[in-house]
Every structure is written in C-alpha cells, then in structure tokens.
C-alpha cells in the first residue's frame, strides 16, 4: 500500500511542477492568468488513505499590471471583470484578456491568432467584428453660428444717409469674417458688418450687413439685420436671425442652400473694444488619420480636418463561474455549461471594468511566489520518493527473513 500512496504523491507533485513551470514560462505573456493546483485525498472504505489526487487546476483571474504601449490598437481591461469577445478563424466565439490588436488586410481589428475583436456598431445591439474606419468623413454644412461680442459704445454713429459699402471702411463700424461650409464641404467666407446707426427711444440701434465671398446677391433673408441695446448696454432685440443663402457652390459644384441660425445672445454694447468670439457648426471633409478607444469602450475615429466620429463600442463579457471556462490556448477561453452563458455589456456597465487605450495587461504571474512554490513542490516530490524508498527497504527486510 505504501508504494501506491508514494506514487500518487509523485504524480501530484509532478503535475504541480508542470503548472508552476507553465506559469513561469508565461510570465511575459500578455493577458495570461496564472494557475494553481488543488489536491484531494483518496479513501476507499479504509481509515488509511490511498494517497492524493489532483482535484482541479484553477486559474487566478486577478488583474495584471497595465502597461502603456503607444499602439493605437492595443487595449487593456483595467479591472478584474471582463473579457474581450473575439471570433476565431472559423467564426467560433472565444474570450480573451490579451489586448494586443492590430488591423488585418480586411481592416478588421485582430490579435496575433487572427481572432477578430467584436463590438456594438452605432445603433445596433448585436456584437459584430470591429473594423478600422476608412475613407473620408462626410462634410457638415454650417447651420448655426453663435457670435458673442462687445460693440463699442463710443464708436461714431454712421448716418443712415451713408450707404453701406463693404469695400469702404467708412460705411461700417466693425467687421467679422467667419468661414462657413456648404453641403459639399466647400469653404466660403461669410462677413458680418456691424454699423452703428444712432439712438431711438433711448436705445442704441445697430445694423448687421452680410456678404458671402464678397457678394450679397445670394442672401435672401433680411439684410441688414437690426440689433438694439438698452442704456445699460444689454441686447434687447435682434438676438437671432435665420440667414438664408441660395445658389451655393456655383455651376461646377452645386450645393444645397444654406440656412444658418445666427445667434447673438450675450452680446453687449459697452465702452470697450470690439471683441468677438464665435463658433460655427460646419466643417469640410477629412481623411481618416487614426483611432482611439475611450475608457467606456467608445471607438473614436480621428480625421485630418480635426473632427472625430464614434464608430461603435467594444463589448466585454463576464461569467458567473470563471473556473468553468475552457482554456483553448492562444490566451483564449471558451464558454462551457459550467461557466454559464456570457453576460455582455459595454465597459463600465453591469460592474464590468473600464478600458485603457494604447495599453495592455501584463501577465499576473508573481515570479517570487512561483519560485517559492517550485521549491515546495520539489521538496514534496523528494518526500514522496523517500516514502517509496523506505517502503522498499521494509519489503527487502521482510523478504530476507528466514
């Protein structure tokens, strides 16, 4: 019987050394999760045990160190809960913590094994392979301009008998050019000319004239636009205007007519310099430049015109029983009946971890602990070998009795 117990101990210690060796071998593997061996004793209707057996090999899913890489496609799961959902080359669903990704020839984001990262496309609820954006971003026609400025209260009044002329600086008080864009992304210069017209009913009167590319013939809305300030310099009327411009783009590139919501709310007339500040909503087309991953999993494409666009969201998965996952190699696990079905969600929801772009999660192997465990396993192996040796000596003594 002593031989059997010792042999079982040797087998168990050998498997423990195998697991420790595998941990050490993968100490540099991104997303690797170290494992531990669980043992159980063996009894068979006897007070004397029959040895030991390996009850299971459990992986430690504690998070590893997150390291910056600078690669725009790398992603780290910054927390314990969550796996990337990927599709292997056969279309089977796998789960991994390895966030080392790159783009393949089909512009899909894949790992070294060719597994395709999945996520939610904009407006969709089923995970699909994520693709790197390509082509140009569509232009946005200007539909709103917000201009907040101070008009100089001490400026000289320009009499209404003086006709406005955009080429004559004596016919207007201030001017402000703004680049606007038509539906094709063509840039045009819209100039606003502010003309101080005097006082009426105790309020200061201003007129705003508009030209587009030096011409006002295609501006069909009220031109000029009237603005009125009270004695405290507060704008009391004329804070909005719907500016209509037709025949955009010309014969070579005809574009849709522009309807621009002009907003002057917050403008003042104080005794100070003309100090305009404005925003406008349009932009030209731009080529794809790069992409990034936000902490909530949003995939953001960046373009050469300075604009960004959301292309979808990375999906994460969690399981009720992580130990029930089936290791498939290549830093991937597969769902089993023991693990339960995956709980899908975007990073930060349902307790799932957040993401960190341009980073990876390193192996969670603790080399110091593994080396100590190796010494313990080695001594365990030696001790079991010694029990076999002792049993052999006892048997030899029995055999030589006369």
Phi, psi and omega in degrees: 000323182299328177296319182295316179297315180297320180295319179296323177295320176298315180298317181295315179296324179295317178293324177298318177295324177299315181295316179297317178299321179294321177300312182295320180298331182255021180295340178253009182273121182298131177078004182288144177243122181294158182236156174235153178258133174255135181248158175218146178281164183237124176232148178219079180053044182211147176284341178265124181291156180262011178119208183230165177213158176280114181279332180176161175243112186254135179267144177266114184266023175295150183289143174269179180291134177270126184237133176288140179239333183086350178283125186297340182265347182289142180220137175245138172275112188268065181164169185282328188270118175135144174226147169290139176262121182232159175247128179282183185295342178263001180090002179285146181274128176231169182227139186212158172253358180281113183260022176278104184237160173209174180263136177266187184293340178264014180065022174268148178273117187228163174260187185297333179275359182083009178285132186270127177289138180245160179194184179264122172289160181300124177082006181240155184246359179251132181296136177223160178302137180274135179244147176290133179300146176225165177078194183261151171280140182291145180289161178238120177290142178293123177236359177204137172232125176250115181238122177242123185212167169250127176262130187296115180292339182267004179292151180289144177284135176259118186297147181295344178284345179273114183288139178290134177220113184298344179268354182243109182295344179281351183260002175215159185268311180224158173221149180218109176277144177222129175282127176237164186231140177273185186292345178263359180088008177286138181273140175225153178255115175263123180248131176254127180248121181261126183238121178277123186250001177112210189232146177210123179062029180086358180249148178278138182251133176230151173238145177240120177258152183232139169227149176239119184054040176081009184224145178245008185290335181262008176268112189261349179275179181306123180216102020270167176258135183268138174232146184223132181241141178277183185292346176268003179082015182265138179289120183250345175204155179085028182278349178222155176203136173266103183271119182254128181228127182246176178056050181280146171086336181081183185291329184285327180217071182297133181236169179292152175299148179265135171237105186250125176276103180273127182233125181243012182304138180091353177290152185226166170232090178245169178282069180209179183290158172293119186224079184281147172218128186218159170226150175220153193267351185273163174200156178279177175290159179212152179274151177297133181246311183195175176223161178214162179243121177283168182296334179270011177088359180293131178268116186248121176267137180246140186238162185293345178272007178088356181273159175233159181213133177283128183251002181139193183219136175293137179260141175244157180231147175226161182227149178291325181233095182294329180291345178277353179292147182259113178296130183250359185083165181066029180062032183230151176235156177241150177292143174226173177294332180286328181282334187084169181287151181291144173258108186267151177182172177273154180306136180091352179255153178053033179079002180290152181289163173273170180250160174228115182286158180054037180214164174224157175265121180284169177303144178267017178291128174263103186299321180299313180294322181294321179293322176295317179298326179294319178297316179298315180296322179296316179294324176298317179298316181296321181294319178293323176297325180292324178296323178294318179296318179295317179298323178296320179296320178296316179298321180296320178297317179297319182294326183274001177291142176241000000 
